[in-house]
Amino acid sequence: DDDDEGDWEAPEEEVEGLASELMSIWMPSSIGAAKLTELGLHDLLKEERELQIGQANDCLDQLRTDVGNKAMLYRQNFRAANSTREGIRTKKEIQKVVARVNKHVRSYQRARQAILRMDPDANMAEKYQEILPEDLVVSKEVTEENRFGQGTSKLAWFWVMDGRKSQLNVEAGGLMEEFYRINWLKARARRDRWKEEVSLVRHEMLWMGLWFEYHKNMWEQRALWSTEPGKEAYARKQMVLWSDFANKARPTFQGKQMDGI
């Protein structure tokens, strides 16, 4: 695709020597909504909107496939490379994938800009977000599956914008299937871990309140059993301290802690 829009009409000699699939096609959004309305062609914007949305979705499908392929190339080939020759071949394969990724990003950004010009709605801007460089990095979920700090990692937005499998992803076969499988397993493990963390925190809230009550009762008994005024005064001071802790914890943890046994 030609990134430069150029003039309205190209010289005949350039058009004749240019393949049809490489020629830029002027779309209604290039003219502007006001001019189209003036010409009575405003309905063309609706047609282009559908075309640009389809183009954006196709680019995202291809982008997911190639980013996933790049991640799997890092995982399978770089680790398995037993010679410099194999490593160089793998690098060349990755460079080809990176070139395709960059092409898909450029095509998507053009389609996105056209969509937002025609439909500057917040929902469209949220659905079709800008692709940032950090969104295209190789997922460490795949290349470093045993690394630390996976609790906050997540996939780029375009991986989870649509729950349906695209035809491109189906045709990609085992690589994409493994990529999704690995990330699904990682996500489930994080979910289970955080469910366990929530349960532990709720139990700790209950245990803390019981611990405060235990110490309050213990010092109350010591104050009653004490035969010396000094020891009794100290015991009552400790009883008031732990009672204050318990009184503060009770409303703070109300409705959050586990039910008492």
Residue, then its C-alpha position, 0 to 999 in steps of 0.5 A: d500500500d502506498d502511504d503517500e496520498g499524492d495529487w488527485e490525478a497522477p501522470e498517465e505514464e506513472v499510472e500505466g507503469l503502476a500495478s493496479e493493486l499498488m495504486s492509491i484509491w481516493m475515498p469519500s473521507s478524503i474529500g470531507a463530509a461537508k463537501l460530500t453533503e454539498l454534492g449530495l453524496h453523504d451516503l458514501l461515507k456510510e459505505e466507506r465506514e463499513l469498508q474501513i472497519g472491515q479493513a481495520n479488523d482484517c489488519l488486526d487479525q493479520l497483526r495478531t497472527d504475525v505477532g504470535n508467530k514472532a513470539m513462537l519463533y523466538r521460543q522454538n527456534f532461538r532456543a533450539a538453534n545449535s549453530t550460527r547458521e540456524g541462528i542467522r536463518t531464524k533472525k531472517e525469518i523474524q525480520k520478515v515477520v517484523a516487516r509484515v507486522n509494521k505493514h499491518v500496523r501502518s494499514y490499520q492506523r490509516a483505517r483507524q484515522a479514516i474511521l475516527r474522521m467519519d465517526p468521532d465517537a468515543n466508543m469507536a476510539e475505545k474499540y479501535q485504539e492506537i497501536l503503540p510500540e510496546d504492544l508489538v513486543v514479543s510476549k514474555e509469557v511465551t519466551e520466559e514462561n518461568r520468569f518472576g513478576q507475571g502477576t501484573s503482565k497482560l496482553a495488548w488490547f487487540w488480543v482481547m478485543d474480540g472473543r471470536k476466532s478469525q479465519l486467519n488465526v484458524e489457518a495459522g494452525g498450531l502456532m497461534e493455538e499454542f500462543y493462546r493456550i499459553n496465555w490462557l493458562k497463565a491468565r487462569a493461574r493469575r486468576d486462581r492466585w488472586k482468588e486465593e489471595v483474597s481468601l487469605v486476606r479475608h481470613e487474616m481480617l478475621w484472625m486479626g480481630l480474634w487476636f485482638e480480642y484474645h489479648k484483651n481478655m488475657w490482660e483482663q484476666r491478669a488484672l483480676w488475678s493480680t495481687e500487686p497494684g503496679k502489676e494490676a495497673y499495667a495489666r489494665k493499661q494493656m487491656v485498654l490498648w488491645s480493646d482499642f485495637a479490637n474496636k477499631a478493627r471491628p468496623t473497619f473489617q465489617g462486611k469484608q472479613m470471613d464469617g466467624i466460626 
